[in-house]
Amino acid sequence: MVIKMKRRAVISSGSHVFDLLSDSLFLQRWFDLYRACPWATVYQASDFVKTWYESYGNQFSPIIVTMEGQQGELCGLLTLAANRSTGRLAYAGDVLSEYQVWLAREEVKDVFMPEALKLIGKEFTRQVLRLKFLPPGTHLGPLEKTNWVRNISFLSPSSRPLIGANDEQRIDQSLKSKKVKLNRLKRLGTVSFRQVTRDEFPDIFEQAWPLFEFRQIDQFNSSPFLRDADLKQFLFALARHSDVLHMTVLTVDEIIVAWLLGTQSNGFLHLMATGFSPFHARHSPAMLHMLMLSKSLIQEQRVFDLTPGGDKYKDQLATTYENTHTLHFFPGLRAALEDRPTRVIANKALKKVMRVTVKDPALALTSSFPGRRRDRPSPESPRAEQPKVSFRLHKLNALPLEKYDERVHEVRKNKVVDLLKHEPTHSQSRREFVSQAWRFIEQGADVYTLIRDARLIAGCWIASGDRTALAESAKSGVPAGTALLLGFYVHGSEDRAKTLNLLLHKWANEAVTGTEVTEAVIGVPETDLFKGISETDGNPSKSPCIASTTMQERPESVLRAFRWSQ
C-alpha cells in the first residue's frame, strides 16, 4: 500500500534565507527546479535572486516560500522580500525583475501557489502582493479555479512585444530605411556596434548610465540611479558573478551614442534599460542600435523580448506579441483599501465613468460656478504685447588657455553626467533643469560645464556657427554662421559674470583651434544677465545691437536663457 503524504509550503525569512543561500545543496536543488519549470525566466534563477538579496540587504529583508517532495527535492519556490522601511511586500528583484513568478514542478503545479498564498496571507495580513507580468506559459489553473484564491485576487492581462528569431527580412528592411541616419553618423567618425565583455562592463557602464538617467528625468521625472544607491553595485555584482547581463554599445570614435542592457536566458534577451546621447539624437542612434542588435540576435537564433510597457518605440519594432498577466493578491479588505496602486486604479475607473457622463467634466464643473466664463479663450485672440529684447554680436580674443584662469582647464564639454550634478532649488527642480538642458541640446548646442565638490557650478549652451541653422534662435536676425549663446546656468554661490567669461573663453579657444583666426564671434542676448561679458582687457563689450524682436517672436531658447540664473 502506497501512502501519499500531503506536501506543505514553508516560509523562511531574514537570516534563515541567507542560511539557505549559503547551502550548496539547496542551490543545486533550486537549479534543478529552475530547469524543470517550463515558464522559468532569468529572474527566477538563483544567480539573479541571490545577488539581489545580497546587494539590497539594507533595503529589503528576504522571504522565501518553498515546498519539498518526498525525496527532499525542491518542488516549489517563490522568492519575495519585505521593504525594511515600509513593510511593503515585493517580489525578489522588485522593479528590476521584469517577470515575477513562482517555480513549480508538474506534480505540485496545482497546489503550490494556493498553499504559498495562504501562508503569505496569514503572515502579511495588511500587505498586497503584486506579481507583475507572469510570463507566457505560466500555469494559472489554481488561481482561476480555487474559489478562495479567486475571491481575494485577480489577474490583469497585458502583452509583451517580441522580435522573433525568423524576422531577419523585416529587420533588414528597417535598417535600409535608416541608411541616411547611419551615413550621417559615419560622417562624424568611425561607427562601431559591439557587445561589452564582463571585464569591461563597470567602466563602460559608468559612461553609459547618465544617458539613461538624463532621458528618464526629462520624460518621467524618474532618476533610478540617483535615487537608488544600490542599483549600480547590484549590476556590477551581477556582471562579476554570472553571465546574466548582456550589454551592447553603438559608438562613434569610441564615444557612446547608444547602448542597451538586457538579461539573457532560454534563447531570449530581455530588454532592461537603454539610453542614447542627446547630442546625437537627430541621427536616431537608439533605433539604429536596436535594429543592429535585433539582427545580431536573429543570427544567433535568439528572440529579442522588448518587454511589456506600452512604449511606442517597442510597438514600432515588434514583429509579434505574447500574452502576460499580473497577479494582484489581497489577503484582506484593509490591505486593499490601504494599497495605493489599487486606489489609483479605482480613481481611473471613476474618471472614466465621468468622461462617459460628461464629455468635458472640467469645463462643465467650471461653468457651474456663477461669474465664470463658459466659453474657452479663442486661439485667434491676440496676445498682450511683450517687451522687446535686443541681441548683439560679441568678439572674444582666444588667449592660450595657460594665460587664463587656471579653472578653465576644469571646464568640460558635452558631459551629460555633469548636468546630473545640478542641485535642485525651490525655484527650479531637477526635472525643469534637465528638460531645459535637453531642449538646448536639441537645438544643436554643445554644453560647457564646471564642477566643484561633486556639484554643478556653471554651464552654458552654445550652438556653433555650423549648427545655428538647426537652432530656433537662428530666426533672431543673427548673421548666418554665427555661434549663439542659447542658455546659461550658474550656482548661486558663484560670480555670474566671471564664471560666464570662463566658460566662453574655453569655447573661444576651442573655436579657433586649427585656424588662423584669433577672435571668436558669438551672438549674445542683450539683457542684464549677459552685460557682464568682458573683452580680454576687462572692459565691457561695446558691440552694437544687431537684432530686435518681441518676446512673442523671439526664440524660446533665448527666453529660457533669461530665466536660468539662480
GUVOBA-810988 format. One line per field, with one value per residue (C-alpha): z, x, y; residue number from 1; residue in one letter. Coordinates in nm, 2 decimals, padded with zeros to 4 digits. Layout:
# residues N
zz	Z_...
xx	X_...
yy	Y_...
num	NUM_...
residuo	A_...
END
This chain:
# residues 566
zz	00.00_-00.10_00.14_-00.01_00.22_00.18_00.08_00.28_00.19_00.43_00.46_00.56_00.62_00.73_00.83_00.77_00.40_00.39_00.56_00.27_00.02_00.17_00.14_-00.19_-00.18_-00.16_-00.45_-00.66_-00.58_-00.69_-01.01_-01.08_-01.02_-01.24_-01.53_-01.47_-01.47_-01.82_-01.75_-01.57_-01.67_-01.57_-01.29_-01.11_-01.14_-00.82_-00.97_-01.01_-00.69_-00.46_-00.59_-00.55_-00.19_-00.10_-00.28_-00.13_00.22_00.37_00.20_00.19_00.42_00.21_00.22_00.05_00.03_-00.05_-00.09_-00.09_-00.24_-00.06_-00.17_-00.04_-00.38_-00.42_-00.59_-00.55_-00.49_-00.45_-00.38_-00.21_00.01_00.26_00.25_00.58_00.59_00.49_00.52_00.16_00.01_-00.32_-00.55_-00.52_-00.75_-00.71_-01.01_-01.16_-01.21_-01.53_-01.49_-01.14_-01.10_-00.89_-00.99_-00.96_-01.08_-01.27_-00.97_-00.75_-01.01_-00.89_-00.51_-00.45_-00.53_-00.33_-00.03_-00.07_-00.09_00.23_00.42_00.29_00.38_00.74_00.78_00.60_00.66_00.56_00.26_-00.10_-00.32_-00.68_-00.92_-01.25_-01.59_-01.53_-01.84_-02.12_-02.03_-01.66_-01.51_-01.40_-01.32_-00.94_-00.95_-01.17_-01.02_-00.65_-00.50_-00.20_-00.41_-00.68_-00.42_-00.29_-00.61_-00.97_-01.29_-01.52_-01.88_-02.07_-02.35_-02.44_-02.78_-02.94_-03.24_-03.35_-03.45_-03.80_-03.87_-04.04_-04.36_-04.18_-03.97_-04.29_-04.44_-04.13_-04.14_-04.50_-04.43_-04.17_-04.40_-04.43_-04.05_-04.03_-04.31_-04.11_-03.81_-04.02_-04.13_-03.76_-03.72_-03.71_-03.62_-03.43_-03.28_-03.03_-02.72_-02.39_-02.21_-01.84_-01.75_-01.91_-01.80_-01.50_-01.69_-01.99_-01.78_-01.59_-01.92_-02.03_-01.73_-01.74_-02.09_-01.95_-01.64_-01.83_-02.05_-01.76_-01.57_-01.87_-01.97_-01.65_-01.36_-01.26_-01.15_-01.07_-01.03_-00.84_-00.61_-00.55_-00.42_-00.45_-00.81_-00.98_-00.73_-00.79_-01.17_-01.11_-00.88_-01.13_-01.41_-01.19_-01.07_-01.37_-01.74_-01.67_-01.82_-02.19_-02.29_-02.63_-02.74_-03.05_-03.07_-03.29_-03.24_-02.91_-02.78_-02.68_-02.88_-02.78_-02.55_-02.43_-02.13_-02.11_-01.93_-02.12_-02.07_-02.25_-02.60_-02.50_-02.45_-02.22_-02.25_-01.92_-02.00_-02.29_-02.35_-02.61_-02.64_-02.67_-02.88_-03.15_-03.11_-03.45_-03.61_-03.43_-03.26_-03.03_-03.31_-03.52_-03.22_-03.15_-03.52_-03.52_-03.20_-03.34_-03.65_-03.43_-03.21_-03.51_-03.65_-03.31_-03.33_-03.02_-02.95_-02.86_-02.58_-02.58_-02.25_-02.16_-02.10_-02.39_-02.52_-02.87_-03.00_-02.88_-03.10_-03.39_-03.36_-03.26_-03.51_-03.27_-02.93_-02.64_-02.36_-02.00_-01.68_-01.34_-01.02_-00.76_-00.42_-00.13_00.20_00.35_00.29_00.48_00.27_-00.04_00.10_00.21_-00.12_-00.32_-00.67_-00.60_-00.52_-00.84_-01.04_-00.87_-00.94_-01.30_-01.33_-01.17_-01.41_-01.70_-01.58_-01.55_-01.91_-02.04_-01.85_-01.92_-02.24_-02.07_-01.69_-01.61_-01.83_-01.70_-01.34_-01.41_-01.59_-01.30_-01.08_-01.11_-01.26_-01.46_-01.83_-02.00_-02.33_-02.38_-02.50_-02.87_-03.02_-03.25_-02.96_-02.98_-02.70_-02.49_-02.63_-02.48_-02.41_-02.67_-02.63_-02.83_-02.93_-03.00_-03.15_-02.92_-03.00_-02.78_-02.82_-02.79_-02.54_-02.49_-02.20_-01.99_-01.98_-01.84_-01.51_-01.41_-01.37_-01.75_-01.76_-01.54_-01.79_-01.97_-02.29_-02.35_-02.03_-01.95_-01.61_-01.51_-01.58_-01.34_-01.06_-01.07_-00.72_-00.73_-00.56_-00.46_-00.79_-01.02_-00.98_-01.13_-01.40_-01.50_-01.53_-01.73_-01.96_-02.04_-02.10_-02.33_-02.54_-02.58_-02.70_-02.93_-03.09_-03.18_-02.87_-02.71_-02.33_-02.13_-01.76_-01.45_-01.15_-00.79_-00.49_-00.70_-00.79_-01.10_-01.06_-01.40_-01.75_-02.08_-02.40_-02.73_-03.08_-03.31_-03.64_-03.85_-03.64_-03.60_-03.88_-03.65_-03.36_-03.32_-03.24_-03.59_-03.65_-03.43_-03.70_-03.62_-03.93_-04.07_-03.94_-03.61_-03.29_-03.05_-02.67_-02.60_-02.23_-01.91_-01.56_-01.26_-00.90_-00.65_-00.47_-00.79_-00.95_-01.25_-01.50_-01.41_-01.44_-01.78_-01.91_-01.80_-02.00_-02.30_-02.32_-02.31_-02.61_-02.79_-02.76_-02.90_-03.18_-03.33_-03.28_-03.61_-03.78_-03.84_-03.67_-03.33_-03.25_-03.20_-03.26_-03.07_-03.06_-02.70_-02.57_-02.47_-02.11_-01.77_-01.73_-02.01_-01.98_-01.76_-02.05_-02.08_-02.35_-02.28_-02.15_-01.88_-02.03_-02.11_-02.48_-02.68_-02.97_-03.12_-03.10_-03.42_-03.38_-03.21_-03.16_-02.94_-02.67_-02.87_-03.18_-03.02_-02.98_-02.67_-02.62_-02.55_-02.33_-02.12_-02.11_-01.92_-01.66_-01.59_-01.34_-00.98
xx	00.00_00.13_00.06_00.06_00.18_00.04_00.31_00.32_00.47_00.72_00.80_01.15_01.27_01.56_01.88_01.72_01.70_02.07_02.14_01.96_02.15_02.49_02.39_02.53_02.28_01.98_02.12_02.16_01.80_01.70_01.88_01.72_01.37_01.46_01.54_01.23_00.98_00.87_00.78_01.10_01.29_01.63_01.45_01.39_01.75_01.95_02.23_01.99_01.79_02.08_02.28_01.98_01.92_02.29_02.30_01.97_02.01_01.99_01.66_01.48_01.45_01.44_01.14_01.13_00.84_00.94_00.77_00.97_00.89_00.90_01.27_01.37_01.37_01.26_00.91_00.80_00.97_00.85_01.11_00.98_01.11_00.98_01.08_01.25_01.12_00.76_00.69_00.58_00.58_00.77_00.90_01.27_01.43_01.14_01.12_01.43_01.25_01.06_00.88_00.77_00.65_00.68_00.86_00.67_00.72_00.45_00.33_00.26_00.17_-00.19_-00.12_00.20_00.07_-00.25_-00.05_00.20_-00.06_-00.23_00.10_00.16_-00.19_-00.15_00.20_00.14_-00.23_-00.20_00.03_-00.08_00.12_00.15_00.34_00.37_00.40_00.36_00.54_00.36_00.30_00.26_00.02_-00.27_-00.52_-00.50_-00.55_-00.86_-01.02_-00.95_-01.25_-01.09_-00.79_-01.03_-01.22_-00.92_-00.71_-00.75_-00.54_-00.50_-00.39_-00.10_00.13_00.50_00.63_00.89_01.12_01.13_01.43_01.28_01.22_01.55_01.39_01.18_01.48_01.69_01.42_01.41_01.78_01.77_01.52_01.76_02.06_02.06_02.08_02.36_02.56_02.53_02.67_02.96_03.04_03.11_03.37_03.41_03.09_03.11_02.85_02.97_02.90_03.06_03.27_03.22_03.56_03.50_03.14_03.20_03.40_03.16_02.85_02.99_02.99_02.65_02.41_02.40_02.25_01.96_01.91_01.91_01.62_01.43_01.43_01.32_01.04_00.92_01.07_01.24_01.60_01.67_02.04_02.05_01.77_01.89_02.25_02.25_02.14_02.48_02.65_02.39_02.46_02.83_02.80_02.57_02.82_03.11_02.95_02.73_02.65_02.30_02.37_02.42_02.53_02.59_02.70_02.70_02.99_03.13_03.51_03.48_03.21_02.89_02.59_02.35_02.36_02.13_02.14_01.94_01.92_01.96_01.82_01.65_01.70_01.57_01.73_01.50_01.54_01.63_01.75_01.86_02.00_02.13_02.33_02.12_02.40_02.34_01.96_01.88_02.06_01.83_02.11_01.88_01.67_01.98_02.13_01.82_01.79_02.16_02.11_01.80_01.99_02.27_02.02_01.84_02.17_02.22_01.86_01.75_01.43_01.45_01.20_01.12_00.92_00.57_00.52_00.33_00.62_00.57_00.91_00.85_00.54_00.73_00.99_00.78_00.70_00.48_00.32_00.26_00.02_00.13_-00.07_-00.02_-00.15_-00.30_-00.34_-00.53_-00.51_-00.78_-01.01_-00.79_-00.49_-00.69_-00.81_-00.46_-00.29_-00.21_-00.20_-00.55_-00.67_-00.51_-00.70_-01.02_-00.98_-00.90_-01.22_-01.42_-01.28_-01.36_-01.73_-01.73_-01.59_-01.88_-02.13_-01.98_-01.78_-01.56_-01.61_-01.35_-01.53_-01.87_-01.76_-01.61_-01.91_-02.14_-01.99_-02.15_-01.94_-01.72_-01.69_-01.85_-01.65_-01.29_-01.05_-01.02_-00.69_-00.72_-00.73_-00.43_-00.17_-00.07_00.22_00.55_00.86_01.13_01.46_01.78_02.08_02.44_02.75_03.04_03.41_03.64_04.02_04.12_04.40_04.61_04.45_04.76_04.73_04.37_04.21_04.35_03.99_03.95_04.12_03.84_03.57_03.43_03.24_02.92_02.94_02.58_02.69_02.79_02.43_02.30_02.50_02.28_02.14_01.76_01.62_01.27_01.26_01.39_01.35_01.59_01.34_01.29_01.66_01.71_01.42_01.56_01.91_01.76_01.58_01.90_02.09_01.81_01.86_02.22_02.40_02.71_02.73_03.03_03.02_03.22_03.21_03.33_03.28_03.07_02.81_02.74_02.88_02.80_02.70_02.64_02.49_02.64_02.53_02.83_02.81_02.77_02.47_02.28_02.05_01.92_01.86_01.54_01.74_01.87_01.55_01.67_01.85_02.20_02.41_02.43_02.73_02.74_02.77_02.48_02.47_02.14_02.15_02.35_02.33_02.54_02.52_02.41_02.74_02.94_03.02_02.79_02.99_03.32_03.20_03.03_03.35_03.54_03.31_03.31_03.69_03.71_03.47_03.65_03.99_03.83_03.65_03.97_04.19_04.34_04.26_04.45_04.17_04.24_03.89_03.57_03.23_02.92_02.56_02.47_02.13_02.12_02.00_02.13_02.23_02.48_02.61_02.89_03.07_03.40_03.66_04.01_04.12_03.85_03.62_03.25_03.18_03.06_02.93_02.61_02.27_02.22_01.86_01.54_01.23_00.93_00.90_00.63_00.85_01.19_01.31_01.21_01.57_01.67_01.37_01.48_01.83_01.70_01.55_01.85_02.05_01.98
yy	00.00_00.34_00.62_00.97_01.24_01.59_01.84_02.16_02.50_02.65_03.02_03.14_03.50_03.71_03.53_03.19_03.28_03.36_03.03_02.86_03.06_02.96_02.59_02.44_02.15_02.39_02.59_02.28_02.18_02.53_02.49_02.16_02.31_02.61_02.37_02.16_02.46_02.54_02.90_02.99_03.31_03.45_03.65_03.32_03.20_03.17_03.39_03.69_03.64_03.57_03.87_04.10_03.98_04.05_04.38_04.51_04.37_04.72_04.80_04.46_04.16_03.83_03.59_03.25_03.01_02.65_02.31_01.99_01.65_01.31_01.26_01.60_01.76_02.12_02.12_02.48_02.81_03.17_03.44_03.76_04.05_04.30_04.66_04.74_05.09_05.05_04.68_04.66_04.32_04.28_04.01_03.94_04.20_04.44_04.67_04.51_04.18_04.20_03.87_03.78_03.43_03.12_02.79_02.46_02.10_01.92_01.72_02.03_02.29_02.29_02.31_02.51_02.86_02.83_02.70_02.98_03.25_03.10_03.14_03.49_03.60_03.48_03.63_03.96_04.05_04.41_04.38_04.34_04.10_04.20_03.98_04.16_04.01_03.64_03.50_03.32_02.95_03.01_02.76_02.98_02.70_02.72_03.09_03.07_02.76_02.77_02.96_03.12_03.24_03.38_03.57_03.77_03.80_03.89_03.87_04.17_04.10_04.25_04.16_04.16_04.27_04.05_04.04_03.68_03.48_03.44_03.81_03.90_04.02_04.28_04.40_04.43_04.65_04.87_04.91_05.00_05.27_05.42_05.42_05.80_05.83_05.58_05.76_06.08_05.91_05.78_06.13_06.21_05.93_05.56_05.38_05.06_04.82_04.56_04.36_04.46_04.20_04.12_04.26_04.60_04.63_04.85_05.11_05.11_05.13_05.43_05.61_05.48_05.52_05.90_05.89_05.67_05.89_06.22_06.10_05.94_06.26_06.46_06.22_06.07_06.27_05.95_05.91_05.54_05.57_05.89_05.77_05.41_05.39_05.01_04.98_05.02_04.79_04.53_04.54_04.53_04.23_04.05_04.11_03.99_03.67_03.55_03.57_03.71_04.05_04.13_04.48_04.63_04.98_05.19_05.42_05.70_05.73_05.54_05.78_05.60_05.73_05.45_05.14_04.87_04.64_04.32_03.99_03.66_03.31_03.03_03.17_03.52_03.86_04.07_04.44_04.60_04.96_05.16_05.51_05.74_06.06_06.38_06.53_06.27_06.23_06.37_06.07_05.82_05.63_05.44_05.30_05.21_05.04_04.83_04.72_04.62_04.43_04.26_04.14_04.01_03.81_03.67_03.54_03.37_03.23_03.43_03.62_03.98_04.05_04.42_04.36_04.48_04.85_05.01_05.22_05.35_05.25_04.89_04.87_05.01_04.74_04.44_04.16_03.96_03.96_03.72_03.74_03.81_03.87_04.05_03.88_04.11_03.93_04.09_03.90_04.12_04.42_04.65_04.56_04.65_04.98_05.08_04.98_05.29_05.13_04.99_05.34_05.47_05.21_05.29_05.66_05.60_05.39_05.67_05.93_05.71_05.69_06.07_06.11_05.89_06.10_06.44_06.49_06.76_06.73_07.00_07.26_07.16_07.20_07.54_07.67_07.57_07.85_08.19_08.46_08.21_08.24_07.94_07.97_07.89_08.16_08.16_08.06_08.36_08.60_08.85_08.81_09.10_09.29_09.17_09.39_09.39_09.22_09.30_09.10_09.19_09.04_08.99_08.92_08.72_08.71_08.35_08.36_08.05_07.86_07.87_08.25_08.24_08.14_07.80_07.68_07.70_07.35_07.22_07.32_07.01_06.97_06.76_06.56_06.46_06.33_06.68_06.80_06.54_06.71_07.01_07.10_07.15_07.46_07.58_07.78_07.51_07.13_06.88_06.79_07.15_07.20_06.88_06.95_07.29_07.15_06.88_07.15_07.35_07.04_06.95_07.29_07.20_07.33_07.20_07.23_07.35_07.27_07.34_07.10_07.16_06.94_06.70_06.96_07.17_07.52_07.65_07.56_07.73_07.61_07.73_07.64_07.66_07.85_07.54_07.43_07.75_07.65_07.38_07.62_07.81_08.12_08.14_08.33_08.61_08.80_08.70_08.66_08.31_08.11_08.30_08.09_08.16_08.16_07.98_07.93_07.99_07.85_07.95_07.83_08.10_08.09_08.19_08.52_08.53_08.74_08.59_08.24_08.30_08.46_08.15_07.92_08.14_08.17_07.79_07.78_08.06_07.88_07.57_07.75_07.90_07.59_07.48_07.81_08.14_08.33_08.49_08.61_08.42_08.58_08.49_08.62_08.72_08.82_09.19_09.16_09.24_08.88_08.90_09.25_09.13_08.96_09.13_09.18_09.04_09.38_09.36_09.63_09.56_09.49_09.79_09.58_09.74_09.58_09.38_09.25_09.34_09.12_09.09_08.82_08.66_08.63_08.56_08.20_08.01_07.92_08.28_08.33_08.04_08.17_08.48_08.25_08.03_08.22_08.14
num	1_2_3_4_5_6_7_8_9_10_11_12_13_14_15_16_17_18_19_20_21_22_23_24_25_26_27_28_29_30_31_32_33_34_35_36_37_38_39_40_41_42_43_44_45_46_47_48_49_50_51_52_53_54_55_56_57_58_59_60_61_62_63_64_65_66_67_68_69_70_71_72_73_74_75_76_77_78_79_80_81_82_83_84_85_86_87_88_89_90_91_92_93_94_95_96_97_98_99_100_101_102_103_104_105_106_107_108_109_110_111_112_113_114_115_116_117_118_119_120_121_122_123_124_125_126_127_128_129_130_131_132_133_134_135_136_137_138_139_140_141_142_143_144_145_146_147_148_149_150_151_152_153_154_155_156_157_158_159_160_161_162_163_164_165_166_167_168_169_170_171_172_173_174_175_176_177_178_179_180_181_182_183_184_185_186_187_188_189_190_191_192_193_194_195_196_197_198_199_200_201_202_203_204_205_206_207_208_209_210_211_212_213_214_215_216_217_218_219_220_221_222_223_224_225_226_227_228_229_230_231_232_233_234_235_236_237_238_239_240_241_242_243_244_245_246_247_248_249_250_251_252_253_254_255_256_257_258_259_260_261_262_263_264_265_266_267_268_269_270_271_272_273_274_275_276_277_278_279_280_281_282_283_284_285_286_287_288_289_290_291_292_293_294_295_296_297_298_299_300_301_302_303_304_305_306_307_308_309_310_311_312_313_314_315_316_317_318_319_320_321_322_323_324_325_326_327_328_329_330_331_332_333_334_335_336_337_338_339_340_341_342_343_344_345_346_347_348_349_350_351_352_353_354_355_356_357_358_359_360_361_362_363_364_365_366_367_368_369_370_371_372_373_374_375_376_377_378_379_380_381_382_383_384_385_386_387_388_389_390_391_392_393_394_395_396_397_398_399_400_401_402_403_404_405_406_407_408_409_410_411_412_413_414_415_416_417_418_419_420_421_422_423_424_425_426_427_428_429_430_431_432_433_434_435_436_437_438_439_440_441_442_443_444_445_446_447_448_449_450_451_452_453_454_455_456_457_458_459_460_461_462_463_464_465_466_467_468_469_470_471_472_473_474_475_476_477_478_479_480_481_482_483_484_485_486_487_488_489_490_491_492_493_494_495_496_497_498_499_500_501_502_503_504_505_506_507_508_509_510_511_512_513_514_515_516_517_518_519_520_521_522_523_524_525_526_527_528_529_530_531_532_533_534_535_536_537_538_539_540_541_542_543_544_545_546_547_548_549_550_551_552_553_554_555_556_557_558_559_560_561_562_563_564_565_566
residuo	M_V_I_K_M_K_R_R_A_V_I_S_S_G_S_H_V_F_D_L_L_S_D_S_L_F_L_Q_R_W_F_D_L_Y_R_A_C_P_W_A_T_V_Y_Q_A_S_D_F_V_K_T_W_Y_E_S_Y_G_N_Q_F_S_P_I_I_V_T_M_E_G_Q_Q_G_E_L_C_G_L_L_T_L_A_A_N_R_S_T_G_R_L_A_Y_A_G_D_V_L_S_E_Y_Q_V_W_L_A_R_E_E_V_K_D_V_F_M_P_E_A_L_K_L_I_G_K_E_F_T_R_Q_V_L_R_L_K_F_L_P_P_G_T_H_L_G_P_L_E_K_T_N_W_V_R_N_I_S_F_L_S_P_S_S_R_P_L_I_G_A_N_D_E_Q_R_I_D_Q_S_L_K_S_K_K_V_K_L_N_R_L_K_R_L_G_T_V_S_F_R_Q_V_T_R_D_E_F_P_D_I_F_E_Q_A_W_P_L_F_E_F_R_Q_I_D_Q_F_N_S_S_P_F_L_R_D_A_D_L_K_Q_F_L_F_A_L_A_R_H_S_D_V_L_H_M_T_V_L_T_V_D_E_I_I_V_A_W_L_L_G_T_Q_S_N_G_F_L_H_L_M_A_T_G_F_S_P_F_H_A_R_H_S_P_A_M_L_H_M_L_M_L_S_K_S_L_I_Q_E_Q_R_V_F_D_L_T_P_G_G_D_K_Y_K_D_Q_L_A_T_T_Y_E_N_T_H_T_L_H_F_F_P_G_L_R_A_A_L_E_D_R_P_T_R_V_I_A_N_K_A_L_K_K_V_M_R_V_T_V_K_D_P_A_L_A_L_T_S_S_F_P_G_R_R_R_D_R_P_S_P_E_S_P_R_A_E_Q_P_K_V_S_F_R_L_H_K_L_N_A_L_P_L_E_K_Y_D_E_R_V_H_E_V_R_K_N_K_V_V_D_L_L_K_H_E_P_T_H_S_Q_S_R_R_E_F_V_S_Q_A_W_R_F_I_E_Q_G_A_D_V_Y_T_L_I_R_D_A_R_L_I_A_G_C_W_I_A_S_G_D_R_T_A_L_A_E_S_A_K_S_G_V_P_A_G_T_A_L_L_L_G_F_Y_V_H_G_S_E_D_R_A_K_T_L_N_L_L_L_H_K_W_A_N_E_A_V_T_G_T_E_V_T_E_A_V_I_G_V_P_E_T_D_L_F_K_G_I_S_E_T_D_G_N_P_S_K_S_P_C_I_A_S_T_T_M_Q_E_R_P_E_S_V_L_R_A_F_R_W_S_Q
END
